[in-house]
Amino acid sequence: MATLLYKLGRSAFRRRGRFLAGWLLLLALVGGGLAAFGSHLDSEATIPGSQAQKGIDILEKSLPSSTGVTAQIVFVAPRGSTVDDARYRSVIEKTVETAGGAPQVETAVDPFEAESVSADRRTAMAQVLYPVKRDALRDTSVEELERIAFDARSSGLQAEVGGTIYSTAGLEVGIGEVIGLAVAVVVLLVTFGSLLAAGLPLLTALLGLVVGLGGLLLVSNIATVSSTAPSLALMIGLAVGIDYALLILSRHRTQLASGMDPEESAGRATGTAGSAVVFAGLTVIVALCGLTVVGIPFLSVMGLAAAGTVLLSVLVAVTLLPALLGFAGARLRPRSGSRTDRRERATQDGHRRTGGERWARLVTRRPLVTVVAVVIGLGVMALPAAQLSLAMPDNGTAAPESTQRKAYDLISDAFGPGRNGRLLVLVQTDGADPGATAGTVARGIDDLGLPEVLSVSAPQTATDGRTAIVTVVPKAGPRADETVGLVRDIRAATPALADRTDSDVLVTGSTAAAIDVSDRLKDSLLPFAVIVVGLALLLLLLVFRSIVVPLKAAFGFLLSVAASFGAVVAVFQWGWLADRIGVPTTGPVFSFMPIVLMAVLFGLAMDYEVFLVSRMREEYVHTGRHGASVISGARHASRVVTAAALIMFAVFASFVTAEDLTLKPIALGLAVGILVDAVVVRMTLVPAILALVGERSWWLPRWLDRMLPDLDMEGAKLGAPTRPEDSGPAPAPPGRGNGTCPTIT
């Protein structure tokens, strides 16, 4: 692997014009494709095989209006008045009539005819039905409905628009992301002490990100791409793109400071640090692709889209970056006598202890104490995770100042929280009267005496002569545990109701579908963890040819993810610092947060594992001294790992300020998880465990060693570079595959 990447790096350095032209051509093609075809993102979340999805599929054919998007226009009269007052009633009726003729609207239901007026007669709710899915609803249609509704405010009425016409996610870049990039620039400047060196990782990361996102948006024209996919791809691609370039560039600058020729240095940096980038990227890609095991299409698309962006980041780092190093030439060599030059030389020759080396010596002095302290500390951070509660987002999680959130709250206050999360009970007969059959089912649900049921409506029949629906309004909101329990209670009773009426009975609708998504995700966590972690550990086994290192990596990941879950619960459920980061409401965390966070954090945690331990392994291969290799690896890698972690933390923390509330908890969990994993787990726990285990850290059974291919990620076949302190021949590399450890002197 190292030899192949070494040749690739030197080739890119020599033929830099061709490599750069190739990437610019790809960028132009993607840009041209977007200009010509645009994009078509889909906000629908289907759950194949679930009861709710089966019901939705039936209703799409038999009663399409029940599965299209809906809007509610909520009118509230001033205090001391009612909507029955002649002037207000006239305005409401006229507004509803006008809304019925708005673009894409099928019908608008008068609240007085439908008796959708609150008990105190101050609030009226008009239903507006669209016979299309959310992805087919034009933004201009939503804006026109808002304009019509808001015109009623001139009469003194409060008018707000809510409903499923509003998507809960989307790709938006705001000031937070700009601040995150600014922090990344500062970290790069401090790390390299050069504007040119700091600019290269940003340039390559942004080019790879633009190509990746552009390609994803183009793919949305021929395949279903969820509206949340670009947001996750943007966040992950930006972070790893900068970090991967940073790792290679840092190695290149260190080698230039020692006097190495720029072309040789570019090839060697690509061969050694580039190998770490490739395998780190593979672990991220494996983890993200593992989201497909869940069986939820929109989540699979999110994972595959982010994985594609990571793949591009890796390709940019090992092809475009060496080409740009060729253009920069010797200008990237730290100026003789400069602070950067002194630091790089000190790091290279080991004559002066760096902060990373001092920290590694401290945590390995009493390794058992360090391990126990880290485990206890992260265990305390993880305590809130025991109360993690999951649900899907809705308008109740929107920003408080938005019209959809105001409409949601007004409906909850006037009609009860359950009106925002009605359940549809589908009844399908084979020859019998569907209306009469559904009536029997409705009475059966009533007879159950379920305390969480607010009301059960009269049946609504479809045009196919076989299907009818009964609407059940819960007392609690759609994300409440009581509503989840109600859905399960009704479903437990439906087999008996179906037998009694000789029909098929399904509990469906958006609320039931959201509950099915949550259940599917919970059931998928264990197989996901087994498959993804298993594959990633196999990669680490191939890379490090060790049993201890992969197991230690997995243990550290579990500590990091538990701590990040604890932080998410503390903020999004307990409300700690919620106002500071713009969390509009506390409550259950979005259902796909745990599995997405696990996938991304596992991949990124393995990044740091590869960055740090590969340098230790490289030193060990070249010297055969275990203890010294742990300290030396920390000395060489700590600065770049710290810089990479700070950049990732800044990028993820910047997304915590985004309006996309499906992304906020993921961003916060990743920001906390990255900081914990890099500083506490990789920089503290890893050296301590390696010191505690000793030489057995690199042990591999002889039979397994013969089975595994030698990938040479450490660059042993490239030969050790000549260093000024070498006064004699370097010790022979330790033997491999004998089932024992070499004698350490």
N, C-alpha and C positions, 0 to 999 in steps of 0.2 A: 504493500500500500504506500509506504513512505517513498519508495523508489519511483513508483508511478506518478505520484503527486509532485515529486522533485522534478521529474522530467517535464510535467505539465507546467509547473511554475516557471522553469527556465524557458520553455517554449513561449509562454505568454509574455515573459519579459523581453525576449528577442523580437517576437512578432506582435508587439504591443499595438501597433496601428490596426492590424487585422482583427485582433480580439476586441478592441474598443469599437471598431466599425461594426462588428457583428452584434454587439449589445445595443449599439445605437440604432441599427437596422431593426432589431427586434422591438425596441421601444417605439420606433416610428410605425411599425406594422400594427402594434397593439393600439397606439393612439389613432391611427387611421381607421382601424376596425371599429373603435368606439365612436368615432365621429360619424361613421357610416351607418352603424347598426344600433348604437346606444346599448342600453341594458334593460333587463326585465327581471327584477327581484320579486320573490314570492314570500308573502308573510303567512301563508297557510301552514299549519302544523298538523300533519296527519299521523295517525297511530295505527298502522296496518295490523289487523287481527284483533283489535280491542272491540269491546261491545259498543262503545260510543261511536267508533268509526264505522262499524257495520250499520248502525242506525243512521248515521249521517249519509252514508252511501245510498241507503234505501230512500231517504227523504229527498236526496238530490234528484231522484227520478220521479218520485210520486208527489212530492210537495216542495218544489224548488224554492218557493218563497221563504220557507222555514229555515233554509240553510244559507241563504244569502246574507250579506251584511245588513245590519240594522242601525238606525240612529234614533236617539231620543232627544226631543226638544223639550226641555223642562222650563216651565213658566212659573214664576213665584210672584204673587201680588205683594205690594208693600204692607207693612204692619198696619193693622186696623182695617184692611180691605180683604176682599176675596176675589178669586178668579171669576165668580159669578156676577160681579159688578158689570153692568152693561158695557162700559167703555173697555174693560179688560177682556171680557168675553169676545167682543167684536174683534179686537186686535188678535187674540189667539186664533179664532176661527179663520180670519183672513190670512194669518201667517201659515197655518196648516194647509190651507187651500193653495197658497203660492208654493209651498214646499212640495206639494203633490205634483207640480209641474216642473220641478227642478230637474236638471240633467241626470239621467240614469235612474231616477226614482220611479218605482212601480206604483206605490200608493203611500199616502200619508193619512194616518188614522186620527180623526178628531177625538181629543181626550174626553169631551163631554158625551159623545156617542158611545165611546168605549168605557165610560165610567172610570177613567183613569185620573181621578181627582182625589186628593188627600182628604182625610176625615175632617180636618179643620178648614177645608175649602180654600186654602191659600196656594196650593201647588197643583198644577196640572201637567200631565206628561203625554206628549204626542209621539206616536211611533211612526217612523219613516222607514219604509222597506225598499231595499235595493235587490233586484234579482240576480246579483253577481257576487263573486267572491272578492275578497279584499284586494287581491293583486290585480283584478280587472276594474276596480273602482278608481277613477281618475282623481288626482289631487284637486283639479279644478271643480269637480263635482262636490267635494267636501267643502271647499272654500265658498262655493255658491250657497250651499245649505247654511253655512255659518252666517253669511251675509244676510240671508233672508231672516234667520232667527234673531240676529242681533239688531235688526231694524225695529223689532218689537220693544227694545229697551227705551226707545224715545217716548213711549207711553207711560213709563214709570215701572214697567214690569222688569223683573230680572229674567233673562233668557240665557240658557246654557245648552250646549249640544254635547251629547255623549253617545255611547254605543260602540259597536264593533267596527265602525268605519275608521276608527283610530288604531293605528299600528303601535305596538308597544316597543318597537325596536327599529333601528335604522342606522345608517352610516353618517355620522356627523363629526366634524373635526372642529374643536373650539379652542378657546384660549388655554385650557388646561394642557392640551396636547402640545401647543406651542411652547408653554413653559417647560414641559417635559423634555422637548428637544433642546431648549436652551440649557437646561441642567446637564444634558448629555454633552453639549459642546464644552461647557465649563470643565466637566470631568475629563474629557479628552485633552483639553488644553493643559490641565494640571498633570495628567498622566504623561504626555509626550513633550510638553514645553515647546511646542511648535504648531503654528497655525496650519501649515501644510499637512503635517502628520495628523492633526486633529480633524482636518477636513476630509481626508480620504475615507475613513469608516462611514462618515455621514453620507458622502457622495455615493459610495457603493450600496449602502443600505437603502437609500432613497430610490436609487435606480432599480434595484431588485424589487423593492416594494411597489413601485409604480407599475413595473411590468407584471408582477404577480396579481395586483388588484385589477389592473386593466384586463388581464387575461381572464380573471374570475368573472368580471362583469360581462365580458364577451361570451363566455360559456353560458351565462344566464339566458341568452337568447335561444339556446338549443337544449338546455337542461334546466331542471328546477333548482334554483339557488335561493336559499332563504335570505331574508333581509338582514338577519343577524350575522351571516357568514362574513361579509366584508369587514364588519367591526372587529371580530375576533382575529381575522387574518391581518388586519392593519396593526392591531396591538402586538400580536406575536411576531409578525414579520419585521416590524420596526425594531423591536428589542433584540431579536437574535441576529438581525442583519448587522447592527452596529457591533454587537459582541463578537461575532465570528471574524469580522474584519479586524477588530481590536486585537484579538489573540494573535493572528498572523503578523500584523504590523508591529506589535510589541516585540515579537521574536526577531523580526527583521531589523528593527532599530537596535536591539541589544547586540546582534551580530555585527552590524555596521560599526557600532562603537568599539568593538574589539578589533576592527581593521579588516573585516572580511569584504571581499569584492561584492558590489551590489547585485550582480547577476547570480553569483553563487549564493549569496545571502537570501535572495528572493526564492530561489529554488529550494534551499534547505528549509526556510521558514514554511514554505508551502508543503514540503515533504513531512516535516515534524508537526508543527502547530496545525498545518492543514489537515493532517491525519486526525488530530483531535477534533477539529471542526467537523470533518466528515462523519465521524462516529457519534459526536454529540448531536449533530443534525439528524442522524438516523434514529437515535433514541427519541428525539422529539417527534419525528415523523411517525415512528411506530406507535407512540402513545396517542397521537392525534388520530391516526387511522384506526386505532382501536375503538374509537367512538362508533364505528359502524356495527360493532357487535350488539349495540343496544337495540337496533331494529327500528329506530325512529328516523325517518328520512331527513328531516331538517337538521337533526343533530349530526347525522352522518355527513351531510353537506358542510356543516360548520367545521368538522374535523378535517375533512379532505381538503377544503379550501385553505385552512390554516397550514396543513401539511404541505400543500403545493407552494405556499409562500415561503415556508422554511426551506424547501428544496431549492427554490430559486436563490435564497440567501446563501446557501452552501455553494451553489454553482458560481455565484458572483464572487464569493470570497476566494475561491481557488482558481478562478480564470480571469475575471476583470481586475481584481486587486493586484495580482502580480504584474498585469499589463500596466496599470497605473504606477506601480513601483518602478517599472522600466522608464516611464516618462519622467518620474521624479529623480531617478538616478541617485547620485551621491548627495543630492540636496537633503535627503532624509537623514544623512549621517549627523548625529549630534555635533554641534560646533565644539572643537577642541577646547577644553578648559571650562565649558559651560556647566551649569548645574546638572543639566540632563546627562551630559557626557560623564561627569563624575559619578552620578548615580548609576548609570548603566554599567560603567566599568566596575564599580563597587559590587553591584549585583552579580556581575559575570565572574569576577575573580574571588569573591568571598572575603576580601580583606577587611570590609566594613560590614557590620551586621545591619541588615535592613529591618524595618518594622515587622515584616512578615516572618523573618527568621527569629527575631526576638520573641514574637508571639508563639511560634511553633516550639521553641525551646521551653517556654513557660508552660504550655499545656501538656508537653510530653515529659515534664520533670516528674510529675505524679499523675500518670495517665489514668489510673483507676479513679482518683478523686475527680478528675476532669469529666470522665464519662458519666459518673454518678450525678455530678452537679448539672450537666447538660440535660440528662434524661429527666431529672426532677424539675428543672426550670421549664422545659418545654411541656412537661406533663401538666404543670400548673396553668400554662397558657392554653392548653387544650381542654381544660375543664368545661368551658361553656359549650364546646362542641357536642356534649352529651344531650343538650336541649335543642339540637338542630331540627327545625321544622321546615317542610318544603311545600311549595305551591307554585302554580303558574301565575305570571303577571296578568294584570287587568287594569282597567282605568282607575281603580282604587290605588294603584301604585304610581300614577302619573304625578307630575309636578303639581303642587297645590294651586298655582296660579293658572293652570291650563283649564280650558273650558270643559274638557272631558272629565277632569277630576272634580270640578265644581258640580257638574251634572251628576256624577256618581254619588257625591256626598248629599246632594239635595234629594235624590231618589231614596237613599238610605234613610235620611231623616224623616221624609214625608210618608214613604210607603213601606219602610223596613229594608234592612240590608239584603234580604233574599230576593228582592225584585231585580237586583243586579246580577243574580246568578240562578235564573230559573232552570229547572230540569224538564226535559222532554221525555215522556214515556211513550214510546212508539208501539202501536198495536197493529199487527198485520194478520189478516184472516185469509182463509181459503174458501170463499163462497159465502160466508156469513156476512151479515150487515156489520161493517166496520165501526159505524157510529155506536150501535147498540153494544157491540163487544167492548169497545173502548169505555163505554159508560159503566159496564160491569167491572172493568179493571179499575176505573177511577173510584168506584164505591169500595172495591177491595182495598185500595190504598188508604182510603178514609178509615175503613174498619180496622186497619192495623193500629190506629191510635198513636202514631209516631209523634212524639212531642216536638220535633224540629220542623214539622210541616205547618206552614202558615195557611196555605189554601191549595185546593185541587180544582182545576178548571173543568168546564164542560168539554167534551171531545171536539176536535176539529178534524173533519174528514178530508181526505185527498181526492183527487179527480180520478184515480185509478180504480176506485171501487173496492179496494182491499185494505187501505191504510188509513189510520187515524192517529192523532197524537193527543195526549193529555198533558197539560202543563202543571207541574208541581212547583209551588213557590216555597222555598225554605224560609225559616225565620232568620237564619244567619247568612252572612255574606258568602260569596263563592270560594274564598280562600280559607274559611273557618273550618276548624276540625269538626265542628258539629255537622257541617254540610257534607264533609267527606264521609262521616259516619252515616248520615241519612242516605246517601247514594248506595252505600253498602247494604243498609237495612232494606231498602226498596228492592235492590237486586236479589237479596236473599229470599224475598217473597215472590219475585216474578215467576219462578218455575211453577209454583202452585197456582198462581193466577193464570199462567199460560195453559196449564192442564185443565183448569176449570172452564176456560173459555175456548179451548181448542184453537189457540192462536199463538203467534210469536210475540213476545213482549220484551222490549229492549229499553234500557235507560240511556238516553243519549243527550245531545246538545253540547254547547261549548263548555259548560261547567263540568259535566261528566267527562268530556274529553280531556280537560285539564287534569282531572283527578286520575284518569287512566294513564296520562303521560307521567305523572308523578309516581304512580305505582310501577310502571314499566321501568323507570329510571332506578327506583330503589331495588327492584329485583335484578337489575343488570349490573349493579356495582360490584358484586363479588366475581362474576365471570369476567367482567371487564378487567378488574384488578389482576386476576389470575393470568389472563391472556397477555395483557399489555406488559405487566411487570415481568412475566415469564420470558417474553420475547426480548425485552430490553436487558434483562439479566443475562440472557444468552449472548447478546452483543457485548456486554461488559466482560463476560467470560472469555470471549474471543479476543477482545482488546488487551486485557491485562493478564490473561493466562493464570488466573488465580481463583480460588474458591472464596477466600475471605473478602476480597474487594467487592465483588457483586453483592454478597449478602450484607456487608456493611453499608453499601450504597442504598439498598432497599430499606434497611432499618432506619437510616438517616432520613430517607424520604417519608416514611411513616410518621416520624416525629415532626417533620416540617409541615406535612399536610394536616396533621391534627392541630398544630398551632394555628395554621391559617384558617381552618374551620372555626376554631375558637374565636379568632378575631372577627370573622364575619358574623357569628352569632351575637357577639358582644355589641357590634355596631348596628346591624340590621334587625335584630330581634329585641335586644335589651335597650337599644337607643344610645349607647355610649358614643359620644362625639358625632351623633347623627346630624345635628344641625350644622356642625362645622364642615361636613363634606356634602351637604345638600341631599340627605336622605329624607324624602318627603313624608314617609310613614314607616313605622316599624311593623313587623309581622313576619310570617313565614318567608323564607328565602326561596328564590326561584328554583324550580325543581331540577333543572339541568346544571345548576351551579356546581354541585359536588363532583359530578363525573367529568365536566369540562375542566374544572380546576385541577382535579387529580391528573387528567391527561396532560395538561400543559405544564403543571408544576413538576410532574415526574420527568418529563422530557428536559425541562430547563435545569432541574436539580442534577440530572445526569450530565448536563453540560459542564457544570462546575466540578463534578466528580471526575470527568474526563480531563478537563483543563488542568486540575490540580494533581491528580494521581498519575496522569500520563507523564508529567514532568518528573515526579518521584520515580516512576517506573523507568523512565529514560535514564535518569542518573544511576539507578540500580543496575540496569543492563550494561552501562558503560563502566561502572566502578565495582559492582558487586558488594558494596557496603550499605547495609539496610538502614541503620540509624542515621548515618550521614546523608543518605539519599532522601529520607523524609524531611530533614532540615533543609537540605539543598533545594529540593523540589518546592518547599514552601517559600524559600528565599526568591526563587526565580518566578514562581507563579502567583504569589500572594498579591502583588501589585495589580496584575492584569485581572485576576479574579475579583478583587475588590472594586476595581474600576468598572468591570463588566456588571457586577451586582448593583452598583450605584446607578449605572445607566438603566438597567432593567427596572430597578425600583422606581426611578424617575419617570420612565415611560408608563409603567403600570399605574403608578400613583396619579399621573396626569389624567388617566381615563376614569379615575374615581369621580372626577368632576363632570363627566359627560352626562347628558340628559338621558341617555339610553339606560333605563333602569334594569334591563336584563344584563347589562355589562358591568354595572357598578360593583355588585358583590364579587364577581369574578376578578375584576381589576384590583379590588382591595385585598382579596385573598391571595392573589398572585404577588402583589407588592409586599405584603407581610411575609408570605411564604418564601419569596426570593431573598429577602433580607435575612430571615432566620436561617434559611438553608445555606446561604453563602458564608455568613459570618459565624453562626453558632454551630452548624452541622459540618460543613466542609472545611472551614478554616480552624475549627476547634475540635470537634468530635473525631473527624477523620484522622488527623495526626495522632491524637491520643489513642485511638483504637489500634492504629498501625504500630505505635510504640508498645502498646500493651501486648499485642499478639506477637510482635517481633518478626523474626525471619520467616515464620510460617505465613506471613501475610501474602507472600508470593508463591506459596506451595500449590502445586497442581499434581494430582495423581498421574503416574507414568502412563497408564492406559488411556486416560483422558487427553493427556498431552499429545499422544500419537494420533488421536482422532481429530484434534482441532488443527485447522490450517494456521500457519505462522504468518500473521498479517504484518508483522514488523512495523507497528505504528510508531515505535520509539525511534526509528531511523537507524537501527544498528547496522544495517547493510550499507548505509551511507558513510559509515565510519565516524568516529568522534572528531569534532573539529579541534584544531590545534589551539591550545589556550596558553597564555603567557606563563601560568604557574606550573605547567607540566615540566617537571625536571627529569623525567624518565618515562619508560613505557608504562602505559595505563594498565591496571590489572585486567586480566582476561575476563570477559563477560561470564556471569555465572552459568553453570550447566543447566540445561532444561530437560525435563522429562524423566529424571531419575527418581522421582518420588521423595527426594530429600532436599535439604537446603545446603547451599555451599558454606564452607567455613569462612566466617567473617573475621578479618584481622583489623 
